[in-house]
């Protein structure tokens, strides 16, 4: 079986994305596809330069490679999706490219049964995502406080309405496998121009100046993990995805084009990674009570100040 190709390209956001798409034969993958959904990581209403959200110029570069005959939608289901779309310039794309901008919290969803559930028997997912025939995940290069890292795969949580994300978060990392089994992206791009250490929502930006891309999102996230100094075998949902057969994780099975991994690899700080069962229980309870969004940023700040 052929190796999975992952591109790591340095440069400005638009041009690096364009080169990464070319290096991974993106255009060829669109043949025969008619309904394309792009899911950017806009988890909170913050700008890309803060290291938290996906730069709109990545999506612009993707749109410039998609024939105008194809139906394209951009979908995001974060709590403040519409605000984040506006803040990050995504609303400008609607008129410029004649595409739909969809807040998954305000649109129709479908409850989908998980065939071999680990923890979730069914998951509510945006109908726009389910009805697409080519799903593109535009993730962000970030450490995650519960899942260890976030890239193209975990980004799929934003295809679900707000209340469903609370349920998924309560059972991370195993719940991510249930979700990925239903909506595994066909292609992934990760914004590593300005990445983020320590956390997924609280800004600790680190300039990397890279764009990563691949049609194998497991391989993509494996490489992204290594870029941040985290072994993908330590990231449950990446390791399990590879074991199931969703993609490659072994370095011998992945061809990296562009920048050499050893030259750009950094050891991202992971001060607030939750490892103990007691920590995970606290997070689960906060989600169940609907308090996570309001309390966890303050807990993180205290923990960082105390360096514990």
FIDRENMI-419979 format. One record per residue (C-alpha): x, y, z; residue in three letters. Coordinates in steps of 0.05 Angstrom, whole numbers, padded with zeros to 5 digits, always signed. Example, Ala and Ser with C-alpha at 12.3 -4.5 7.8 and 13.67 -1.06 7.14 Angstrom:
BEGIN
+00246-00090+00156ALA;+00273-00021+00143SER;
END
This chain:
BEGIN
+00000+00000+00000UNK;+00026+00069-00018UNK;+00051+00116+00035UNK;+00007+00174+00057UNK;+00035+00241+00034UNK;+00036+00301+00082UNK;+00060+00369+00059UNK;+00095+00418+00106UNK;+00104+00484+00070UNK;+00134+00548+00096UNK;+00113+00617+00072UNK;+00057+00667+00078UNK;-00012+00638+00093UNK;-00043+00641+00023UNK;+00018+00620-00018UNK;+00039+00565+00030UNK;-00031+00536+00028UNK;-00032+00539-00048UNK;+00034+00501-00051UNK;+00011+00450+00000UNK;-00052+00436-00040UNK;-00012+00427-00104UNK;+00038+00381-00069UNK;-00018+00336-00044UNK;-00057+00333-00111UNK;-00118+00368-00081UNK;-00150+00386-00147UNK;-00150+00314-00171UNK;-00189+00293-00109UNK;-00247+00339-00128UNK;-00263+00301-00192UNK;-00335+00276-00189UNK;-00350+00315-00126UNK;-00407+00366-00125UNK;-00423+00385-00052UNK;-00362+00409-00015UNK;-00360+00429+00058UNK;-00303+00466+00090UNK;-00300+00463+00166UNK;-00251+00514+00195UNK;-00230+00515+00267UNK;-00264+00578+00294UNK;-00274+00550+00364UNK;-00278+00619+00398UNK;-00285+00691+00375UNK;-00210+00704+00370UNK;-00165+00721+00311UNK;-00116+00673+00277UNK;-00056+00714+00300UNK;-00074+00696+00371UNK;-00059+00623+00355UNK;-00130+00599+00366UNK;-00170+00601+00300UNK;-00157+00582+00227UNK;-00135+00639+00182UNK;-00187+00658+00129UNK;-00133+00662+00076UNK;-00125+00586+00080UNK;-00198+00578+00062UNK;-00190+00631+00008UNK;-00132+00591-00023UNK;-00175+00528-00021UNK;-00234+00563-00053UNK;-00189+00588-00110UNK;-00174+00515-00127UNK;-00247+00493-00128UNK;-00285+00499-00195UNK;-00343+00549-00191UNK;-00390+00495-00215UNK;-00386+00460-00148UNK;-00431+00476-00088UNK;-00389+00499-00029UNK;-00409+00512+00043UNK;-00368+00534+00103UNK;-00395+00504+00168UNK;-00377+00519+00240UNK;-00415+00501+00304UNK;-00376+00536+00359UNK;-00416+00575+00412UNK;-00403+00642+00378UNK;-00397+00617+00306UNK;-00429+00677+00272UNK;-00387+00725+00314UNK;-00323+00686+00297UNK;-00341+00685+00223UNK;-00348+00760+00223UNK;-00286+00774+00266UNK;-00241+00731+00222UNK;-00266+00756+00154UNK;-00304+00694+00133UNK;-00368+00731+00118UNK;-00332+00768+00061UNK;-00323+00701+00026UNK;-00398+00692+00018UNK;-00406+00746-00034UNK;-00337+00739-00064UNK;-00344+00665-00080UNK;-00419+00656-00079UNK;-00417+00604-00023UNK;-00458+00590+00039UNK;-00433+00607+00109UNK;-00469+00562+00159UNK;-00474+00567+00234UNK;-00486+00494+00254UNK;-00523+00517+00316UNK;-00576+00552+00274UNK;-00584+00500+00219UNK;-00614+00430+00214UNK;-00578+00370+00243UNK;-00589+00295+00242UNK;-00580+00245+00298UNK;-00534+00191+00270UNK;-00525+00122+00301UNK;-00453+00100+00315UNK;-00444+00030+00289UNK;-00391+00007+00338UNK;-00394+00058+00395UNK;-00341+00066+00447UNK;-00382+00114+00490UNK;-00434+00149+00447UNK;-00489+00109+00414UNK;-00511+00168+00370UNK;-00487+00238+00353UNK;-00523+00299+00325UNK;-00487+00326+00264UNK;-00501+00383+00216UNK;-00540+00360+00156UNK;-00496+00404+00112UNK;-00436+00362+00133UNK;-00472+00296+00126UNK;-00499+00313+00057UNK;-00431+00333+00030UNK;-00390+00287-00015UNK;-00323+00320+00001UNK;-00307+00345+00071UNK;-00247+00390+00084UNK;-00222+00402+00154UNK;-00182+00466+00165UNK;-00152+00457+00234UNK;-00103+00495+00277UNK;-00036+00472+00305UNK;-00051+00473+00379UNK;-00040+00437+00445UNK;-00105+00414+00476UNK;-00118+00411+00550UNK;-00155+00345+00548UNK;-00141+00311+00481UNK;-00066+00330+00482UNK;-00067+00361+00412UNK;-00118+00387+00364UNK;-00110+00385+00288UNK;-00156+00364+00232UNK;-00193+00306+00266UNK;-00215+00337+00331UNK;-00237+00398+00290UNK;-00297+00356+00269UNK;-00330+00371+00336UNK;-00350+00437+00305UNK;-00396+00400+00257UNK;-00442+00387+00316UNK;-00490+00435+00351UNK;-00468+00466+00417UNK;-00505+00419+00464UNK;-00477+00358+00428UNK;-00406+00384+00436UNK;-00416+00386+00511UNK;-00433+00312+00509UNK;-00373+00295+00466UNK;-00326+00336+00510UNK;-00349+00297+00571UNK;-00321+00233+00542UNK;-00258+00256+00506UNK;-00216+00223+00480UNK;-00258+00161+00466UNK;-00318+00201+00441UNK;-00274+00230+00386UNK;-00268+00160+00355UNK;-00344+00154+00354UNK;-00348+00222+00319UNK;-00292+00209+00270UNK;-00324+00143+00250UNK;-00383+00182+00224UNK;-00349+00242+00192UNK;-00277+00227+00175UNK;-00252+00286+00133UNK;-00232+00273+00060UNK;-00178+00325+00064UNK;-00144+00366+00118UNK;-00104+00430+00123UNK;-00073+00454+00188UNK;-00057+00527+00201UNK;+00012+00528+00233UNK;+00029+00599+00214UNK;+00016+00621+00286UNK;+00006+00559+00330UNK;-00012+00555+00403UNK;+00022+00524+00463UNK;-00008+00500+00528UNK;-00082+00506+00511UNK;-00135+00506+00456UNK;-00174+00568+00476UNK;-00127+00612+00518UNK;-00076+00647+00474UNK;-00003+00626+00481UNK;+00018+00639+00408UNK;+00081+00611+00378UNK;+00103+00631+00307UNK;+00117+00570+00264UNK;+00104+00597+00194UNK;+00080+00531+00165UNK;+00019+00500+00131UNK;+00007+00425+00133UNK;-00039+00387+00086UNK;-00058+00315+00068UNK;-00116+00272+00044UNK;-00100+00226+00102UNK;-00121+00265+00164UNK;-00093+00213+00212UNK;-00025+00219+00180UNK;-00034+00295+00179UNK;-00049+00298+00253UNK;+00008+00249+00268UNK;+00057+00295+00234UNK;+00026+00357+00266UNK;+00033+00323+00334UNK;+00107+00309+00322UNK;+00117+00381+00299UNK;+00094+00402+00369UNK;+00139+00352+00404UNK;+00083+00304+00421UNK;+00087+00231+00399UNK;+00022+00213+00364UNK;+00022+00145+00397UNK;+00010+00183+00462UNK;-00052+00216+00432UNK;-00108+00166+00441UNK;-00154+00187+00385UNK;-00097+00189+00334UNK;-00069+00122+00355UNK;-00137+00089+00356UNK;-00157+00119+00289UNK;-00094+00088+00258UNK;-00109+00020+00291UNK;-00180+00021+00263UNK;-00153+00037+00193UNK;-00174+00109+00185UNK;-00103+00129+00165UNK;-00028+00122+00178UNK;+00012+00138+00240UNK;+00079+00103+00230UNK;+00134+00148+00203UNK;+00153+00092+00154UNK;+00084+00097+00123UNK;+00084+00173+00115UNK;+00119+00212+00061UNK;+00133+00284+00082UNK;+00144+00334+00026UNK;+00169+00405+00035UNK;+00202+00422+00102UNK;+00239+00368+00140UNK;+00205+00350+00206UNK;+00270+00351+00246UNK;+00284+00423+00225UNK;+00218+00452+00247UNK;+00200+00408+00307UNK;+00190+00446+00372UNK;+00173+00424+00443UNK;+00107+00460+00456UNK;+00092+00473+00529UNK;+00036+00431+00557UNK;+00026+00460+00627UNK;-00048+00449+00631UNK;-00056+00381+00598UNK;-00106+00341+00638UNK;-00080+00272+00653UNK;-00110+00249+00720UNK;-00178+00218+00727UNK;-00197+00271+00779UNK;-00182+00327+00731UNK;-00222+00294+00676UNK;-00280+00284+00724UNK;-00281+00358+00741UNK;-00283+00377+00668UNK;-00339+00327+00655UNK;-00380+00356+00712UNK;-00369+00427+00688UNK;-00394+00408+00619UNK;-00455+00372+00646UNK;-00473+00434+00687UNK;-00461+00480+00628UNK;-00406+00518+00665UNK;-00345+00497+00626UNK;-00342+00557+00579UNK;-00345+00606+00638UNK;-00300+00573+00689UNK;-00244+00537+00653UNK;-00207+00599+00626UNK;-00199+00624+00698UNK;-00177+00556+00724UNK;-00124+00554+00669UNK;-00098+00624+00685UNK;-00091+00607+00759UNK;-00056+00542+00743UNK;-00008+00576+00695UNK;+00008+00631+00745UNK;+00022+00579+00799UNK;+00062+00536+00748UNK;+00028+00472+00773UNK;
END
